[in-house]
Amino acid sequence: MSSAQSFLLLLALLVACSSAVPTEKKQRAVDKGLSDLEHEEDGDHNADYDHDAFLGHEDKKTFDQLSPEESKDRLAIIVRKIDKDGDGYVSEDELKDWIQYVQKRYIINDTDRMWKDHQPDEDNMLTWPAYQKRTFGYEDDPNEKGSRTEAYADMINRDRRRWEQADKNKDGRLSKEEFMDFLHPEDAEHMREIVVMETIEDIDKDKDGQIDIEEYIADIWGDDDDDDEDDEDDEEKNEHGEPDWVASERDQFKQFRDKNQDGKLDKEEIKEWIIPEDYDHSSAEAKHLISSSDNDKVCR
């Protein structure tokens, strides 16, 4: 069997196995890597993560509705696209390029959709008043008493702060490229401080400007979905009544995230957590998929 055939078999198996993946824990918005899902759960490999990384979240939904034969046919077409040099093999670099393309495609498509929805002006620029009115219904100053947008003051002020950071030339308007940075700040170097700031605001309940271990655990072990309660009933619990993965996250916090061992994450530690600079998700996923294509243990 050629490398391309072996790789295609792996991907087809990923499609067939994805429905058996257990419910995942909540993730930080920018700590998702290539998928909303965790790459491993309780030490077991999560095939759905690979599925998301390789296909993109939206295309994954389409593949989930296909029969195994239809999935193989479509995957064969994708593999031919990945194999840029046409040698019949999928190299690690080719796979890395494809994964990066899939992730960038989502950002571009999402920006295109939102850009059209907000109807930029005749100069193909978007103004803040137009954005605020389209998003919140009115252009009123949310900080004025009795304003029609007063109830949305926190959200509007937060968006305005992000808007001003995305506005590189400080002309008060956003180009389409700047709007992309506004919508997806985690992918723009000059927006990363805003991402850290928003993360602290979301998690820091005692408002001391840092994140302690209980705030950290509360964020990733959120009870957002009533449907998750049944899943949690099936999880193994430790002596403190927590799922085993929570204990693992506590260890992660103490051993790796809290660099100075003061019991809290400061801005730099938070930045390293949510936007690590020394980890290339696309390259790591490409290595994993290539190595798994020769591994019989594709799905557990």
C-alpha positions as a Markdown table, in Angstrom:
| # | Residue | x | y | z |
|---|---|---|---|---|
| 1 | Met | 0.0 | 0.0 | 0.0 |
| 2 | Ser | 1.4 | 3.4 | -0.9 |
| 3 | Ser | 1.7 | 6.3 | 1.6 |
| 4 | Ala | -1.2 | 8.1 | -0.1 |
| 5 | Gln | -3.4 | 5.0 | 0.1 |
| 6 | Ser | -2.5 | 4.4 | 3.7 |
| 7 | Phe | -3.1 | 8.0 | 4.6 |
| 8 | Leu | -6.5 | 7.9 | 2.8 |
| 9 | Leu | -7.4 | 4.8 | 4.8 |
| 10 | Leu | -6.6 | 6.6 | 8.0 |
| 11 | Leu | -8.8 | 9.6 | 7.2 |
| 12 | Ala | -11.7 | 7.3 | 6.2 |
| 13 | Leu | -11.4 | 5.6 | 9.5 |
| 14 | Leu | -11.4 | 9.0 | 11.3 |
| 15 | Val | -14.7 | 9.7 | 9.6 |
| 16 | Ala | -16.2 | 6.4 | 10.7 |
| 17 | Cys | -14.8 | 6.7 | 14.3 |
| 18 | Ser | -15.6 | 10.3 | 15.1 |
| 19 | Ser | -19.1 | 9.7 | 16.4 |
| 20 | Ala | -17.7 | 7.5 | 19.2 |
| 21 | Val | -15.6 | 10.4 | 20.7 |
| 22 | Pro | -16.7 | 11.4 | 24.3 |
| 23 | Thr | -17.9 | 14.8 | 25.3 |
| 24 | Glu | -14.9 | 17.2 | 25.8 |
| 25 | Lys | -14.2 | 19.7 | 28.5 |
| 26 | Lys | -14.7 | 23.4 | 27.9 |
| 27 | Gln | -11.8 | 25.2 | 26.2 |
| 28 | Arg | -10.5 | 28.8 | 26.3 |
| 29 | Ala | -11.5 | 30.6 | 23.1 |
| 30 | Val | -8.0 | 31.1 | 21.8 |
| 31 | Asp | -6.6 | 27.9 | 23.3 |
| 32 | Lys | -8.2 | 25.7 | 20.7 |
| 33 | Gly | -5.3 | 25.0 | 18.3 |
| 34 | Leu | -6.9 | 23.6 | 15.2 |
| 35 | Ser | -10.2 | 22.5 | 16.8 |
| 36 | Asp | -12.7 | 23.4 | 19.5 |
| 37 | Leu | -11.9 | 19.9 | 20.9 |
| 38 | Glu | -9.1 | 18.6 | 23.1 |
| 39 | His | -6.6 | 16.4 | 21.2 |
| 40 | Glu | -6.6 | 13.8 | 24.0 |
| 41 | Glu | -9.3 | 13.0 | 26.6 |
| 42 | Asp | -8.3 | 10.9 | 29.6 |
| 43 | Gly | -5.2 | 9.8 | 27.8 |
| 44 | Asp | -7.2 | 8.5 | 24.8 |
| 45 | His | -6.7 | 10.0 | 21.3 |
| 46 | Asn | -9.6 | 12.1 | 20.0 |
| 47 | Ala | -10.2 | 11.4 | 16.4 |
| 48 | Asp | -12.7 | 14.3 | 16.1 |
| 49 | Tyr | -9.8 | 16.7 | 16.7 |
| 50 | Asp | -8.0 | 15.3 | 13.6 |
| 51 | His | -11.3 | 15.5 | 11.7 |
| 52 | Asp | -11.7 | 19.2 | 12.5 |
| 53 | Ala | -8.1 | 20.0 | 11.7 |
| 54 | Phe | -8.1 | 18.2 | 8.4 |
| 55 | Leu | -11.5 | 19.2 | 7.1 |
| 56 | Gly | -12.4 | 22.4 | 8.9 |
| 57 | His | -15.3 | 22.6 | 11.3 |
| 58 | Glu | -18.0 | 23.3 | 8.6 |
| 59 | Asp | -16.9 | 20.7 | 6.1 |
| 60 | Lys | -16.7 | 18.2 | 9.0 |
| 61 | Lys | -20.4 | 18.6 | 9.6 |
| 62 | Thr | -21.0 | 17.7 | 5.9 |
| 63 | Phe | -18.8 | 14.6 | 6.2 |
| 64 | Asp | -20.6 | 13.5 | 9.3 |
| 65 | Gln | -23.7 | 13.0 | 7.1 |
| 66 | Leu | -22.0 | 10.9 | 4.4 |
| 67 | Ser | -21.8 | 7.2 | 4.2 |
| 68 | Pro | -18.3 | 5.6 | 4.5 |
| 69 | Glu | -18.1 | 5.1 | 0.8 |
| 70 | Glu | -19.0 | 8.7 | 0.0 |
| 71 | Ser | -16.5 | 9.9 | 2.6 |
| 72 | Lys | -13.7 | 7.9 | 0.9 |
| 73 | Asp | -14.6 | 9.3 | -2.5 |
| 74 | Arg | -14.5 | 12.9 | -1.2 |
| 75 | Leu | -11.3 | 12.2 | 0.8 |
| 76 | Ala | -9.6 | 10.9 | -2.3 |
| 77 | Ile | -10.3 | 14.2 | -4.0 |
| 78 | Ile | -8.8 | 16.1 | -1.1 |
| 79 | Val | -5.7 | 13.9 | -0.9 |
| 80 | Arg | -5.0 | 14.7 | -4.6 |
| 81 | Lys | -5.2 | 18.4 | -3.7 |
| 82 | Ile | -2.8 | 18.0 | -0.9 |
| 83 | Asp | -0.3 | 16.1 | -3.0 |
| 84 | Lys | 1.0 | 19.3 | -4.7 |
| 85 | Asp | 3.9 | 17.6 | -6.6 |
| 86 | Gly | 1.7 | 14.8 | -7.8 |
| 87 | Asp | 4.1 | 12.0 | -6.8 |
| 88 | Gly | 1.4 | 9.9 | -5.2 |
| 89 | Tyr | 2.6 | 10.5 | -1.7 |
| 90 | Val | 1.5 | 13.0 | 1.0 |
| 91 | Ser | 4.5 | 14.5 | 2.6 |
| 92 | Glu | 4.5 | 16.1 | 6.1 |
| 93 | Asp | 5.1 | 19.6 | 4.6 |
| 94 | Glu | 2.2 | 19.1 | 2.1 |
| 95 | Leu | -0.1 | 18.1 | 4.9 |
| 96 | Lys | 1.0 | 21.0 | 7.1 |
| 97 | Asp | 0.3 | 23.4 | 4.3 |
| 98 | Trp | -3.1 | 21.9 | 3.8 |
| 99 | Ile | -4.0 | 22.2 | 7.5 |
| 100 | Gln | -2.9 | 25.8 | 7.6 |
| 101 | Tyr | -5.0 | 26.5 | 4.5 |
| 102 | Val | -8.1 | 24.9 | 6.0 |
| 103 | Gln | -7.8 | 27.0 | 9.2 |
| 104 | Lys | -7.1 | 30.2 | 7.2 |
| 105 | Arg | -10.1 | 29.4 | 4.9 |
| 106 | Tyr | -12.4 | 29.4 | 7.9 |
| 107 | Ile | -11.2 | 32.9 | 9.0 |
| 108 | Ile | -11.4 | 34.3 | 5.5 |
| 109 | Asn | -14.9 | 32.9 | 4.9 |
| 110 | Asp | -16.2 | 34.1 | 8.3 |
| 111 | Thr | -14.7 | 37.6 | 7.6 |
| 112 | Asp | -16.3 | 37.7 | 4.1 |
| 113 | Arg | -19.7 | 36.8 | 5.6 |
| 114 | Met | -19.5 | 39.3 | 8.4 |
| 115 | Trp | -18.2 | 42.1 | 6.1 |
| 116 | Lys | -21.1 | 41.7 | 3.7 |
| 117 | Asp | -23.5 | 41.6 | 6.6 |
| 118 | His | -22.2 | 44.9 | 8.0 |
| 119 | Gln | -22.4 | 46.6 | 4.6 |
| 120 | Pro | -19.2 | 48.8 | 4.3 |
| 121 | Asp | -19.4 | 52.3 | 2.9 |
| 122 | Glu | -18.7 | 53.5 | -0.6 |
| 123 | Asp | -15.0 | 53.5 | 0.2 |
| 124 | Asn | -15.2 | 49.9 | 1.2 |
| 125 | Met | -14.5 | 50.8 | 4.8 |
| 126 | Leu | -16.5 | 50.1 | 8.0 |
| 127 | Thr | -17.1 | 52.9 | 10.5 |
| 128 | Trp | -17.6 | 52.3 | 14.2 |
| 129 | Pro | -21.1 | 53.9 | 14.3 |
| 130 | Ala | -22.2 | 51.6 | 11.5 |
| 131 | Tyr | -20.8 | 48.6 | 13.3 |
| 132 | Gln | -22.4 | 49.5 | 16.6 |
| 133 | Lys | -25.8 | 50.2 | 15.0 |
| 134 | Arg | -25.7 | 46.9 | 13.1 |
| 135 | Thr | -24.6 | 44.9 | 16.1 |
| 136 | Phe | -26.4 | 46.6 | 19.0 |
| 137 | Gly | -29.3 | 48.3 | 17.3 |
| 138 | Tyr | -28.4 | 52.0 | 18.0 |
| 139 | Glu | -25.5 | 54.4 | 17.7 |
| 140 | Asp | -26.2 | 56.0 | 21.1 |
| 141 | Asp | -23.3 | 56.4 | 23.5 |
| 142 | Pro | -23.7 | 53.5 | 26.0 |
| 143 | Asn | -22.0 | 55.4 | 28.8 |
| 144 | Glu | -24.7 | 58.1 | 28.9 |
| 145 | Lys | -27.4 | 57.7 | 31.5 |
| 146 | Gly | -30.7 | 56.6 | 29.9 |
| 147 | Ser | -29.0 | 55.7 | 26.6 |
| 148 | Arg | -30.8 | 53.1 | 24.5 |
| 149 | Thr | -27.5 | 51.1 | 24.5 |
| 150 | Glu | -26.8 | 51.5 | 28.3 |
| 151 | Ala | -27.7 | 47.9 | 29.0 |
| 152 | Tyr | -25.0 | 46.8 | 26.5 |
| 153 | Ala | -22.3 | 49.2 | 27.8 |
| 154 | Asp | -19.8 | 46.5 | 28.9 |
| 155 | Met | -20.0 | 44.7 | 25.5 |
| 156 | Ile | -19.9 | 47.9 | 23.4 |
| 157 | Asn | -16.9 | 49.3 | 25.4 |
| 158 | Arg | -15.1 | 46.0 | 25.0 |
| 159 | Asp | -15.8 | 45.9 | 21.3 |
| 160 | Arg | -14.7 | 49.5 | 20.9 |
| 161 | Arg | -11.4 | 48.8 | 22.7 |
| 162 | Arg | -10.8 | 45.9 | 20.3 |
| 163 | Trp | -11.8 | 48.0 | 17.3 |
| 164 | Glu | -9.3 | 50.7 | 18.2 |
| 165 | Gln | -6.5 | 48.1 | 18.5 |
| 166 | Ala | -7.4 | 46.6 | 15.1 |
| 167 | Asp | -7.5 | 50.1 | 13.5 |
| 168 | Lys | -3.8 | 50.2 | 12.5 |
| 169 | Asn | -3.8 | 53.6 | 10.8 |
| 170 | Lys | -6.0 | 55.1 | 13.5 |
| 171 | Asp | -8.5 | 56.7 | 11.0 |
| 172 | Gly | -11.5 | 55.5 | 13.0 |
| 173 | Arg | -12.5 | 53.1 | 10.2 |
| 174 | Leu | -11.6 | 49.4 | 9.5 |
| 175 | Ser | -10.6 | 48.0 | 6.2 |
| 176 | Lys | -11.5 | 44.4 | 5.5 |
| 177 | Glu | -8.1 | 43.3 | 6.6 |
| 178 | Glu | -8.4 | 45.2 | 9.9 |
| 179 | Phe | -11.9 | 43.8 | 10.3 |
| 180 | Met | -10.5 | 40.3 | 10.1 |
| 181 | Asp | -8.1 | 41.2 | 12.9 |
| 182 | Phe | -11.0 | 42.6 | 14.9 |
| 183 | Leu | -13.0 | 39.4 | 14.5 |
| 184 | His | -10.1 | 37.0 | 15.0 |
| 185 | Pro | -7.6 | 38.8 | 17.2 |
| 186 | Glu | -5.8 | 35.7 | 18.2 |
| 187 | Asp | -4.3 | 35.4 | 14.7 |
| 188 | Ala | -2.8 | 38.9 | 14.7 |
| 189 | Glu | 0.4 | 39.7 | 16.6 |
| 190 | His | -0.7 | 43.3 | 17.4 |
| 191 | Met | -4.0 | 42.1 | 18.9 |
| 192 | Arg | -2.6 | 39.6 | 21.4 |
| 193 | Glu | -2.5 | 42.0 | 24.3 |
| 194 | Ile | -6.3 | 42.6 | 23.8 |
| 195 | Val | -6.8 | 38.8 | 23.8 |
| 196 | Val | -5.0 | 38.5 | 27.1 |
| 197 | Met | -6.9 | 41.4 | 28.6 |
| 198 | Glu | -10.3 | 39.9 | 27.5 |
| 199 | Thr | -9.3 | 36.5 | 28.9 |
| 200 | Ile | -8.5 | 38.0 | 32.3 |
| 201 | Glu | -11.8 | 39.9 | 32.3 |
| 202 | Asp | -13.7 | 36.6 | 31.5 |
| 203 | Ile | -12.0 | 34.5 | 34.2 |
| 204 | Asp | -10.8 | 36.8 | 36.9 |
| 205 | Lys | -13.8 | 36.8 | 39.3 |
| 206 | Asp | -12.1 | 38.6 | 42.2 |
| 207 | Lys | -10.8 | 41.3 | 39.9 |
| 208 | Asp | -7.2 | 41.3 | 41.1 |
| 209 | Gly | -5.8 | 41.2 | 37.5 |
| 210 | Gln | -4.6 | 37.6 | 37.8 |
| 211 | Ile | -6.1 | 34.1 | 37.5 |
| 212 | Asp | -5.8 | 31.7 | 40.5 |
| 213 | Ile | -6.2 | 28.0 | 40.2 |
| 214 | Glu | -9.9 | 27.9 | 41.2 |
| 215 | Glu | -10.8 | 30.6 | 38.6 |
| 216 | Tyr | -8.8 | 28.6 | 36.1 |
| 217 | Ile | -10.6 | 25.4 | 36.9 |
| 218 | Ala | -14.0 | 27.1 | 37.0 |
| 219 | Asp | -13.4 | 28.4 | 33.4 |
| 220 | Ile | -12.6 | 25.1 | 31.8 |
| 221 | Trp | -15.1 | 23.1 | 33.9 |
| 222 | Gly | -18.0 | 25.4 | 33.2 |
| 223 | Asp | -21.6 | 24.1 | 33.6 |
| 224 | Asp | -22.9 | 25.7 | 30.4 |
| 225 | Asp | -24.9 | 22.8 | 29.1 |
| 226 | Asp | -27.6 | 20.8 | 30.9 |
| 227 | Asp | -26.9 | 18.0 | 28.5 |
| 228 | Asp | -23.4 | 17.7 | 29.9 |
| 229 | Glu | -24.7 | 16.6 | 33.3 |
| 230 | Asp | -25.4 | 13.1 | 32.0 |
| 231 | Asp | -21.9 | 12.8 | 30.5 |
| 232 | Glu | -20.3 | 14.0 | 33.7 |
| 233 | Asp | -22.3 | 11.3 | 35.6 |
| 234 | Asp | -20.4 | 8.7 | 33.6 |
| 235 | Glu | -17.0 | 10.2 | 34.2 |
| 236 | Glu | -14.6 | 8.7 | 36.8 |
| 237 | Lys | -14.3 | 11.0 | 39.9 |
| 238 | Asn | -11.4 | 11.4 | 42.3 |
| 239 | Glu | -11.7 | 11.6 | 46.1 |
| 240 | His | -12.7 | 15.3 | 45.8 |
| 241 | Gly | -15.6 | 14.5 | 43.5 |
| 242 | Glu | -13.9 | 15.9 | 40.4 |
| 243 | Pro | -13.4 | 14.2 | 37.1 |
| 244 | Asp | -9.9 | 12.8 | 36.7 |
| 245 | Trp | -9.1 | 15.3 | 33.9 |
| 246 | Val | -9.7 | 18.2 | 36.4 |
| 247 | Ala | -7.0 | 16.8 | 38.7 |
| 248 | Ser | -4.8 | 16.7 | 35.6 |
| 249 | Glu | -5.5 | 20.3 | 34.9 |
| 250 | Arg | -4.7 | 21.3 | 38.4 |
| 251 | Asp | -1.3 | 19.6 | 38.0 |
| 252 | Gln | -0.8 | 21.4 | 34.6 |
| 253 | Phe | -1.5 | 24.7 | 36.3 |
| 254 | Lys | 0.9 | 24.1 | 39.2 |
| 255 | Gln | 3.7 | 22.5 | 37.2 |
| 256 | Phe | 3.7 | 24.3 | 33.8 |
| 257 | Arg | 1.4 | 27.3 | 33.7 |
| 258 | Asp | 2.3 | 29.0 | 36.9 |
| 259 | Lys | 6.0 | 29.7 | 36.0 |
| 260 | Asn | 6.9 | 31.7 | 39.1 |
| 261 | Gln | 5.0 | 29.3 | 41.5 |
| 262 | Asp | 3.0 | 32.2 | 43.2 |
| 263 | Gly | -0.3 | 30.4 | 42.9 |
| 264 | Lys | -1.6 | 32.8 | 40.2 |
| 265 | Leu | -1.2 | 33.4 | 36.5 |
| 266 | Asp | 0.0 | 36.9 | 35.6 |
| 267 | Lys | -0.4 | 38.5 | 32.2 |
| 268 | Glu | 2.8 | 36.9 | 30.7 |
| 269 | Glu | 1.8 | 33.5 | 32.1 |
| 270 | Ile | -1.7 | 33.9 | 30.7 |
| 271 | Lys | -0.3 | 34.8 | 27.3 |
| 272 | Glu | 1.9 | 31.7 | 27.3 |
| 273 | Trp | -1.1 | 29.6 | 28.2 |
| 274 | Ile | -3.6 | 30.9 | 25.6 |
| 275 | Ile | -1.2 | 31.9 | 22.8 |
| 276 | Pro | 2.0 | 29.8 | 23.1 |
| 277 | Glu | 4.7 | 31.1 | 20.8 |
| 278 | Asp | 6.8 | 28.0 | 20.8 |
| 279 | Tyr | 4.1 | 25.5 | 19.6 |
| 280 | Asp | 3.1 | 25.0 | 16.0 |
| 281 | His | -0.3 | 23.3 | 16.0 |
| 282 | Ser | -0.3 | 22.7 | 12.2 |
| 283 | Ser | 3.1 | 21.1 | 12.2 |
| 284 | Ala | 2.3 | 18.9 | 15.3 |
| 285 | Glu | -0.9 | 17.7 | 13.7 |
| 286 | Ala | 0.8 | 16.9 | 10.4 |
| 287 | Lys | 3.4 | 14.8 | 12.2 |
| 288 | His | 0.7 | 13.1 | 14.2 |
| 289 | Leu | -1.4 | 12.2 | 11.1 |
| 290 | Ile | 1.5 | 11.0 | 9.1 |
| 291 | Ser | 2.7 | 8.8 | 12.0 |
| 292 | Ser | -0.9 | 7.5 | 12.6 |
| 293 | Ser | -1.3 | 6.5 | 8.9 |
| 294 | Asp | 1.0 | 3.6 | 9.7 |
| 295 | Asn | -0.6 | 2.8 | 13.0 |
| 296 | Asp | -3.3 | 0.2 | 13.3 |
| 297 | Lys | -4.7 | 1.8 | 16.4 |
| 298 | Val | -6.6 | 4.5 | 14.6 |
| 299 | Cys | -9.7 | 4.5 | 16.7 |
| 300 | Arg | -10.3 | 3.2 | 20.2 |
